[in-house]
Amino acid sequence: MSTINISLPNSLYKDAKNTVSKMHYASMSELIRDALRRIIYSETASEEYFSKDFEDKVLRRAKEPYDSDIVFETEEDLRNYFLNLKLPAKRNKA
């Protein structure tokens, strides 16, 4: 990671320090990195700064069920699942 030094007017520095605290940034550096990302990548990135292509792949995969997932295609499937669900027997307190 590269390091840079910047000069800020006192009022901007105070506002930035307040923003670090208010927005729960880990440091002033993290605030500056976030601000730069928002300016530099605003046209080509998602809100989380992923590329559009990467975000599309992630969202597409998130929609795919896992082999162990139970997929309900209708409301009746969902209703039948819960009607036939076997609950553990209650234990009697001794």
Order of alpha helices (4+ residues) and beta strands (2+ residues): alpha-alpha-alpha-alpha
